[in-house]
Amino acid sequence: MSQFGDCLNNIIKRNRTEADMYNRIFVVSAYNNVTNWLLEHKKTGEPGVYAKFLNNEEYETALDELCVKLLIINRELEPVGLNVSEADSFIQYRIEQAKIYLSSMYKVLASGYVEKTNIYLAAREILASLGEAHSAWNTVNILNNHGINATFIDLCGFNDNEPLTIDERIHKAFQGIDFSKTLCVATGYTKGTEGIMRAFDRGYSEVTFSKVAVDVKADEAIIHKEFHLSSADPKLVGVDKSIPVGKTNYMIADQLADVGMEAIHPKAAKPLELAGVKIRIKNTFEPDHEGTLISKDYVSPVPKIEIVSGTDKVIAFEVHDPMMVGEVGYDLKIMQIMQKHQVSYILKSTNANSITMVVWDKPEVHRMLKEMQTQVYELTVKPVAIVCAMGTNIARPGFLYRAAKALSDNEINIECFGQSLKQVNMQFVIARERYADAVITLNDALVLNNK
């Protein structure tokens, strides 16, 4: 969205006549960093406006500072057709509305008669919606100024108090629209009684995208990204060694999401999968490339590794107990502690008297481990990385051998390993500092030299 000129030329207008311009809906996210400024930085955790409200600080001043940044973005979009004065008026009014809502919430909080959590969550919803309202409104304005009939689908619900669920609001918003005559641009944020941030947090734009596609019975759901869905991260292996996947299935998309490399948010993918809607991942900057098609039943006609991925932001913990052997349900108490702290695992591996799990390296995990230390015989914690070799057709002899040999040849020790009977994902736990080396190694050995 922050390179909107490319989006306009490569996605919206490219090779399209007036006759085939329409019958499309665009669900847009906020411009680069805007949601980080509103809430908190997704990767670093640096606080945004939400933290000011949460800590009873000068959140109105923070919103004013944010508004200045959004007005700068508006000016950067003037060359591609944005009417800046109209755009400024829209976002300034929306921010003033947000201030009124937040001020009312603050007064209710100050009364001491309400439980704070729900108020804070509502404030987070209000703030999150501002980014998508800004980008969607601007997009419609630009398109109209280019002679394209566009309609702003504001799913933020700022001006109504209707008690609609997310699905109900989406369904109502698209009723009666002749898609053959207008190009709809919807906000990635949707207001609903269940709270889209409560349910999906920062994955809400893709959830809206998914629910819209299902509601209108779309032929295909297309996600435009900076890169192709590729065999490995081009930033690690190089663009020349990162091969577009082409075709894969929803099961592989789930494996990617499990290690934080989301082709699409897993909770957004499920409704599309169940509705039989295919997802296409396209590179915005290579518009003539077909991208990668994700479908429910695809299996590669030839055995091959399609994707090498993973993360170095995980830790492994191992519970050891000499009395574990033969004891039924020993890991129940481990799982109960994890459930208490809302921690899920990526990988689990066991032997006679040890259980190893790989989890995200987050503050809540360390709190969980501190409690677990007091409940088990012996606990070992180690910072690690996990690297995965995935494919829709890898249940054949040889893949595991080649992967292990490639890692061994590059002196990368396998600390732990996991693979299920489905055989779509081989998971290797390695030293954290060897993560990039392992991705490059497996991509070279299993993808580029796929034989």
N, C-alpha and C positions, 0 to 999 in steps of 0.2 A: 504493500500500500504506500510505502514511503517513496517508491520509484513509480509513481502513478502514470507518468508518461509512457513507460514501457507496458504497464498494464493496459492502458488505453489502446495503444497501437498493436500490441502482441496478442491480447486476449479479447478485448471488447470489439474492436473495429476490424481486426485483421481479416482481409480477403472476404469481407461480408458486404453484400448488397443490402439495400433497404428491406428487401423481401425476406432475407434470412437473418436479420439483425436481432429479431425478438425470439420468443419462446425460450427464454433463458432467465434465470434468477441468480443474482450475485449476492452472496452473504459475505459481508466484509468485516475484517478485524480492525482494530485501532491502528493508527500509524505507529511506526517504530518507536518503542520506549514509552509511549503514552500510558499504557496500562501499568508499566513499572513505576511511572511517576505518580499515578493515582493510588496504587496499592502498595506494592513493594517490588524490588527488582527480583525477577523470577529466578535468576541464577545466584546473585550475590546476597539477596535478602535485604539490600539497602532500603530503608523505610521510605514510603511515599506519603501522600496526603492522609491516607487511612490511619497511619500511625499517629499523626497529629491529633486526629479526632479521638482515637483510642486513648491517648495519653493526656487528653484535656489541654492540648496546646493550641497554638494559633492556626487552626485548620482553615479559617477563612482567608488568612494571609497566604497560606500555602496554595489555596485554590486560585487566588488572584495571580500568584506567580506561575501556576500551571497555565492559566488562561493566556498569559503573555507568550508562553511557549507555543500554545496552540495557534495563536494569531500569527506567529512567525511561520509555522507550518502552512497556514493559509497563504501567506505571501509567496512561499516557495512554489505553491500550486497555481499561482496566477498565470504563468506562461503556458500551462496546459489547458487553460480555459475557465478557471474558477473566478466567479464574481466575488472579490475579496470583501467588499463592504457587506454584501448579503450574508456571506459565510461568517464574518465576524459577529454580525448581529445574532445569528442563530446560536453560536456556541456561547457567546456572552450571556444571552438570555437563559440558556440551559444551565450554565454554571450558577447563575443567580437563583434559579429554581432549586438547584441542589443545596445551595447555602440555606435557603428557607427550610427545606426538609431537615437538614442536619441540625439547624438551630432548634427546631421543634423537638427533635430527638434528644438533643443535649438537655433541654429543659425537663423532658420526661425523666431522663437519667438522673438529673439533679434532685428530682422529687424523692428518690429513694424508694418508690413504690413498685418498681418493675424489676424484673430479672434482666441483667445487663446483656447477656449473651445475644439474645434475639435482636436487641437494638443495634448492637455492634455489627451483627451479620447484615441487617437491613442497610446500615450505612455503607457497608462494603459493596452491597448490590448497587446502591445509588451511584457510588463513585465509579464502579466498574463500567456502568452503562454509558458514561460520558464519552469515553474513547470511541466506542462504536457508533454512537449517535453523530459524533463529529465527522468521522470518515465516511459514513454512509450518506449523510446529508451533502457533504462536499462532492461525493461521487455523482450523485443525481444532478447537482447543479452544473458540474462540468459536462456531463453527458447532454443535458438539455441545451447547453451553450454550443454543443457540437451538432445540434440538430437531431439528436437521438431522443425519442420520447421515453423518458425514464420516470419511474415512480418510487418515491421514498417510502419504504415499509418500515415504520418505526415500531419495533417490538419492545421498546424500553418501557412503555406504559407510564411515562412521566405525567401525562395529563389525564389519567383516569384512575379510578379506585375499584375497577371491576375485579372481583376475586376469581380470576381465571388461572388455570394451570398453564404451564408452558405450552403443552400440546394444544390446549383450547385457544390460547392467544394466537399461536401460529395459524391454526385452522381458520380462525375468524379473520385474521389480517389478509389472507389470500382469497377470501370468498368474493366472487363476483368480478374478479380481474380477468380481462381478456389478454392472455399472455402473448397472443399473436400481434398485439398492437402496442405493447409497452414492455420495456426492459425493467424488471423490478430489482431494486437494490435494498436488501434487508440488513438491519443491524445484527451483528454477531451476538449481541446480548439480547436475551428475552426475559422479560419480567414474568414471574409465575408465583403462585401461592407457595410452591415448595422451595422456591429460591434456587436459581440456577447456579449461583456461586456456592451455596450450601452443598448442593448435590455434586457439582463437577469442578468447582474452583476455577483454575485458570484454563481449563479445557472447554469453557462454555461456548466459544465461537464455533468450534467444530460440532458441538452438540446441537446448537441451533441449525447449523448447516445440514446435519443429518436429519433432524426432525422436519425441516422444511422439505427436503428431498423426498422423504417418506410420505408426507402429507399431500404433496402435489403429484405423487406417483411419477417421479422423474425417471427418464430413460437412463440417465447416467449422472453420477455425482463427481465433479471434477475439482480437485484441489490443486491450486497453482502455488508452487513453491520456488525458492531461489535455486535449488538444484533438482536434478532427477532423483528418484528413489533408485539408489545405485548399489553396486556390489559392496562398496565400502565408502566411508566418509572421504570425499575428495580432499578435504583439508589435511587428512592424515596420509593418504596413499598417493595423492596427486590426481588431478583431473584426468590425465591420460590413462591412469590405471583404475579409474572408477567407472564401471560399466553399468549403464542403465539396465534395470532388471527386466523390463518388458512386460512380463506377466508373472503373477503370483496369486496366492489366495489369502483369505481372511485369517487363517491360522498363523501364517507367517507374519501378518500385520500385528497379531496379538503378541507374538514372540518379540518383535521389535519394541512394542509398547512396554513390555515387561522390563526391558533394560533401558527405558527412557528415550529410545530413538523412535518417536512416534511418527509413523506414516499418517495415522489419524488416531485421535484419542479413542482408547478401547471402548468407552461407554458411548461414543458416537458411532463407532463402527457396527456395533451389534444391531441397532434398528435397521441399518442399511442391509446388513447381511441377511437378517430375517425377512426383510421385504424383497430380497432378490435384486437389490439395486447395486450395480457395479460401481466401484470407485476408480477413477483415473487420476494418477499423480502426474502433473505436467510441470516442466521447467518453463517458467515465465519467459526466460531469455532465449529459449530455443522453441519457438511457437510451432514450427513445422514438424517437430518430433512428436510421435504419438504418445510418448511417456510410458507409464506402467499401469496396466489394468489389473485391479484386484477384484477377484470374483470368489464365489463360495466354493466351487468345485474344481478349480484349476489344479492340475497336477502336471508338472513338466513331462513331456513325452520322453525325455532322456534324463538319466540320473545326473544331477549336478548340484553344486553349492550355488545358491543364488545370492546370498548376502552374508557378509562378515560384519558383525557389529558388536556392541557391548558398552561398557562404561568403566571408568576408573574411580568412580565416586561411591564405592561400596566397601563394606567390611565383612569379614567372615568371623563368626564366633562358633566355637566348638564346646559342647558340653560333654565332659568325659566322666564316666562313673563305672568303676569295676563291677558294680552290682547291677548294671543295666542289662547284661546279657540274659535273655530269656524272660525278662520282665515285660508283661503285657501292658501296653499303654504308657510306657515311661515318658514318651514325649508329650503327653497330655498337659503336664504342668508347665512345660516350656511354652506350648501354644497358648495356654491360658494367660501367662504373663505377657506374651506378645499381643494377644487380643486386647488385654487391658490397656496397653499403650498404643493400640491401633497401628501395629507394625506388621507388615506382611513380608514374606521372604521371596527371593528370586530363585534360589536354588537350595535344595536340601539333599544331603548325602549322609548315609549312616553305615556303621559297622557294628560289631558285637557290643562295644561299650562306648561308642562315641556318636554324637550327632552334630553335624556341621551344617550351618545355614549361612547364606549370603544375603545381606540386607543393605538397604541404602544407608549411607553414612550421614545421618541427620541427628539433630539434638534429641528428638524423642526416642531414637534408637539407643542413644547412650544412657538416657534415663531408664529405659527398659533393661539394659544390660547391668546397670548398677543394682537394680532390684534382683535380677536373676542371679547375680553373684552370691547373694545371700541364701539362695534357694537350691543350689546345685552343688555337687561334690567338687567339681573343678570346671572353671570357665576360662577359655583362652580366646582372646580377641586380637584380630590382625587386620590392618588395612590392606586391601587387595584390589584387583581389577577382575572383571569377568569379560571374556571374549567368546562370541558365539558364532558358529558356522551353521547357517540355516538353508533349508531348501524344501520344496514341496515333494521332491523325489530323491531322498538320500538314504532310504532303507536298503542299502546295498553294501556288500563287503568292500572294504578298502578306504572309505572316506575317513573313518576314525584313525586308521593306520597312517594315512597321509597327513592328517592334521597333527597327530602326535609326533610323527617323525619330523615334520617341518618345524614345529616348536622346539623339539630336541636339538635339531641341527643348528638352531639359532640360540641354543643354551637358555631357553625359556622353560623353566620348570613348571609342570602342572601340579598345583597345590591341591586341587580338588576337581572332580569332574561330574557332570550330570547329563543324562539323556533318558527320555521316557520311551515307552514302547511305540509311540506314534512316530518316533524317529524323524522329526522335522527340525531338531535343534540340538547341536552338540555344544555344551557349555563348559568352558575351561576357566578355572580360577587360577590366576597367576599373580606374581608380584606386581603391585600397583605401578611401579616405575617402568615396567616392561609392556604396558598396555599398547602404546602406539606401535612398538616393534612387533607385537603379536598380531595386531590387525593387518599390518603390512605383510607380515610373513604368511598368514593364512590366506589373504587375498591373492598373493602371488602364487601360492602352492595349490589352492583349491579352485580359484576362479580364473585367473589368467592362464594357468596351466591345466585347465580342466580337460581331462582325457579319460 
